[in-house]
Amino acid sequence: MELIWNAEDVVRAVSGHSLHEQNWIARGVSIDSRTTKPGDIFIALLGPTHDGHDHVGQAMAAGAVAAIVSRPFVQAPPESPLILCKDTFTALQQLGQAGRERSTASIIAVTGSVGKTGTKEMLRLMLNAMGSTYANEGSLNNQWGVPLSLARMPPEARYGVFELGMNHAGELGPLSLQVRPNVALITTIEAVHLEFFASVEAIADAKAEIFLSMTPGNTAVLNRDNEHFARLAAAAKTRGLKKVLSFGRSSKCDARLKEWTPTLEGGAIRVEILGRKIDYTLGAAGEHLALNSVGALLAAVAAGGDPEACAAALAHYRAPQGRGAVLRLAMPEGTVTLIDESYNASPVAVRSAIRVLDSMTPEGTGGRLLVLGDMRELGEQSVELHTGLAADIAASKINLVFCCGAMMKHVYETLPAERRGGYAEDSATLAPQIIKTLRAGDIITVKGSLSMRMKLVVEALKSHVIGETMQKKTA
């Protein structure tokens, strides 16, 4: 697939006019001069800390074919193709809408408290088995990322998959109105972003905004195992949706997870979907991922995918970096298994990570190590939701726990002495304590909210193991 925007179409879409008019064709859209590629249109957005107008020159030097600006005087080479408009953020939204309007793809939107990005990637993989599929990259799921992703969608795509995120009420509705999905999948509703909501029920209501742009012929796919299923189903029906499909473990589900068997590389799954029994393999570990795959499979089928072909594609699924990716790090004496969950954290996600780690068997004399950073945006219940994790750890076979952050200190102090691996205020200070303990055969999970910078621990572990291996080889 190839994205193509020509000058005339872009000027019309953003209600602008050309300065130094030229005939050009763009094969990409960028809002960051640092990642602009040759052939991109660069949109100069005014952000919270940077003004894109100050970086038009860098974008052009990187190969941008044109820039969309809201003022004519920018530092750029003379005669640079510029499109002048009133507001560049509005222009981004308009270009995204033009991308949506010209598309004939079947569109799936994914939201939920946890599991959005992994589920989106499962859908991308499955639907690619059916035809050309586009999905937004990474976590481009907000007020900038969604219109940017729509603007990047190739016009010939047969399927489009869009992750939609929010942490306040009123944010998801406008994103849904931009994407206008044919199928909406809500993974689950949990106690996430409670700092900004009065209750978990209020979170469910905010997630139900995904239905705002949908019509009676569209389809909602919901998690029947979740206690807010009835609330979400009622919201979908209030919007006039006639098709509300469910997934989960119950016999009432349209897609039912009947069996899940963990394997070395993931899990073997047996599902009954719309009356058809299918066995497939998922290339990532965890029963929570198995359940998400069932929801993704149901959404893919609702969008026109073949159940068997889509299910077979999931054998090639791998958890994204920071969201459960499993890394095998070779040491001179053996292997360390690192489960990278560093991107984000919530109570339900941490519990899932604990279960995955608990289900895995270390090699030789290795142990199970858990590294936790604070879970953010939990509001007044933060201490309670953190200390509640101690019972899950106590019930597991985890050998050592390392913690950082003021909230995780409460968890650390409740653990018996033999399970305390180390504590620090921040991830960078904690990393050396973990490295001193690390040995061949260990399985180590690293998880925490993004602002805790748990990726520093992941990178420190990788650097240590690789560095140590190189030193032993050259000694």
BELCOR-V873485 format. One line per field, one symbol per residue. burial: # if it has 24 or more other ideal C-beta (glycine too) atoms within 12 Angstrom, else .. A space follows every 50 residues. Layout:
burial = ???
This chain:
burial = ..###.#.###.##.#.##....#.#.######..#...######..... .##.######.#.#######...#.#...######..##.########## .##.#################################.############ #####.###########...########################..#..# ##############...#########.##.###.##..#.#.#######. ..######.#.#...#########...####################### #####.#..######.###########.#.#...################ ##########.#...##############.##..######.##..#.### #####.######..#...######.##..##.###.############## .###########.##..#.......
